Amino acid sequence: MLNTSFEDILNSQLLKTVGETADALELETYAIGGFVRDHMLNRKRGNADIDFVVIGSGITLAKEVQKKLPKASKVQVFKTYGTAMLKWEGISLEFVGARKESYAPDSRNPEVSVGSLQDDQNRRDFTINAMAISLNANSYGKLLDPFNGIKDLEDGILRTPLEPEMTYSDDPLRMLRAIRFASQLGFEIEKKSLDAIKKQAQRISIITKERCVEEINKIMMCDQPSFGFLLLDQVNLLELLLPELIALKGIEEIEGQKHKDNFYHTFEVVDNICRTTDNLWLRWAALLHDIGKAPTKRFHKKIGWTFHGHEFVGSKMVFKLFKRMKMPLNEKMKFVQKMVLMSSRPIVIAEDLVTDSAVRRLIFDAGEHINDLITLCEADITTKNPKRFERYHNNFKIVRKKIEEVEERDHIRNFQPPVSGEQIMESFGLGPSKAIGQIKEAIKEAILEGIIPNEENAAFELMKVEGEKLGLKLVDK
């Protein structure tokens, strides 16, 4: 049920201050867009922000409001678009002068001219984002809803204020925003609008990759990202943005042997992982965990379909995808790569008799991300067989327990050698040399195999033995 009473927000000191300041400057001013929409939906907003549209100079109003709000941030001004922004108590306030917009075919950056409130509402992306509340004293709290956005909110429909083809052609980012809002709100995109997006899909090429990724990330952070990704596929946007996923589509059959459809499996895995984590980059790892299966798919008469090395190939593809989409090529990308590379390792352990040695190696290789890796593998269980589903999950419970026990005893996570390179050099009177690395590797392997405990005394004794094998002698002290 919609909340059409604005009494609580209109009593806020913030909106009263904006309204009183606008009256003093004789500027017609409205709160508009997502703030109004989410209030009516009783929807909590993660990143608090309020948009104000001003008939006149939004920059002037922003500067005056800033003076009246204690501890407000400095006003940021964007003269080209007549907008200004400031922050106050964690809330981002954006002021924009009402405007008309016209677009060149090859750009989403509009030619801007001064306009009326109606002009400004016309240029909004969706009817549900075009509703405005007056903040001036003579009409304080009045709702202006020229496109019947309330009805669309009630019906759960996304419509554009003007003809959808014009809306999406002018600013193709709105195509992604439509799918993102549909995903976040669980709304249906009007058929006319959906058809227009499909027709205009190629125009997404004029949008920067950074802006596209920003919207994809918001879809990824929804409760059920598959809803949005399947919509992207339906309107041909997915193949333009993430062709690596499209390559996973379909089931091939040779000599009666089939493989699963890794495209739909991928989205099941993403939905699964979203029930247990809000880590964006772990969700990306779930989305990309099987992308190496398309290039590695092979059919063998004796064993059927194989995807040998798909984890390694997929981890290399992660880098190329991140680079193409202008995503961060830092620790976040490396984390996704690592998760993709290791995505089958715990599965093998879960299916076999779990040995301490295998668990130690898994902990060593995964390091601080061991829990994320197991979470990914648990999400990867998409079998529809209830008994098999339960068995797989029980196996992972055993693996988790084993990891706890081994880690408590052997301290392998974030492993540091009990004997340092400096100690080895000092013990044998060596300078930097290949022998130091060989000894350290032998100690590490012995610890991982359980031959010696992860302790300095045991490691030091093994160091002496390994040194003798290399013809080294301890220095007398």
HELIX and SHEET records of a PDB file:
HELIX    1   1 GLU A    7  LEU A   10  1                                   4    
HELIX    2   2 GLN A   13  ALA A   24  1                                  12    
HELIX    3   3 GLY A   34  MET A   40  1                                   7    
HELIX    4   4 GLY A   58  LYS A   68  1                                  11    
HELIX    5   5 LYS A   79  TYR A   81  5                                   3    
HELIX    6   6 LEU A  117  ASN A  122  1                                   6    
HELIX    7   7 THR A  127  ASN A  129  5                                   3    
HELIX    8   8 ALA A  137  SER A  139  5                                   3    
HELIX    9   9 GLY A  149  ASP A  155  1                                   7    
HELIX   10  10 PRO A  164  ASP A  170  1                                   7    
HELIX   11  11 LEU A  173  LEU A  185  1                                  13    
HELIX   12  12 LYS A  191  GLN A  200  1                                  10    
HELIX   13  13 ALA A  201  ILE A  206  5                                   6    
HELIX   14  14 LYS A  209  MET A  220  1                                  12    
HELIX   15  15 PRO A  225  GLN A  234  1                                  10    
HELIX   16  16 LEU A  238  LEU A  241  1                                   4    
HELIX   17  17 PRO A  243  ILE A  246  1                                   4    
HELIX   18  18 ASN A  262  CYS A  274  1                                  13    
HELIX   19  19 LEU A  280  LEU A  288  1                                   9    
HELIX   20  20 LYS A  293  THR A  296  1                                   4    
HELIX   21  21 HIS A  310  ARG A  324  1                                  15    
HELIX   22  22 GLU A  331  LEU A  341  1                                  11    
HELIX   23  23 ARG A  345  GLU A  351  1                                   7    
HELIX   24  24 ASP A  356  ALA A  366  1                                  11    
HELIX   25  25 GLY A  367  HIS A  369  5                                   3    
HELIX   26  26 ILE A  370  ALA A  379  1                                  10    
HELIX   27  27 PRO A  386  ASP A  410  1                                  25    
HELIX   28  28 GLY A  421  PHE A  428  1                                   8    
HELIX   29  29 LYS A  434  GLU A  449  1                                  16    
HELIX   30  30 GLU A  456  LYS A  469  1                                  14    
SHEET    1   A 7 GLN A  76  PHE A  78  0                                        
SHEET    2   A 7 THR A  83  TRP A  88 -1                                        
SHEET    3   A 7 ILE A  91  GLY A  97 -1                                        
SHEET    4   A 7 ASP A  49  ILE A  55  1                                        
SHEET    5   A 7 GLU A  28  ILE A  32 -1                                        
SHEET    6   A 7 ALA A 132  SER A 134 -1                                        
SHEET    7   A 7 LEU A 143  LEU A 144 -1                                        
SHEET    1   B 2 ARG A  99  SER A 102  0                                        
SHEET    2   B 2 GLU A 111  VAL A 114 -1                                        
SHEET    1   C 2 ILE A 157  LEU A 158  0                                        
SHEET    2   C 2 GLU A 188  ILE A 189  1                                        
SHEET    1   D 2 GLU A 253  ILE A 254  0                                        
SHEET    2   D 2 GLN A 257  LYS A 258 -1                                        
SHEET    1   E 2 ARG A 298  HIS A 300  0                                        
SHEET    2   E 2 GLY A 304  THR A 306 -1                                        
END                                                                             
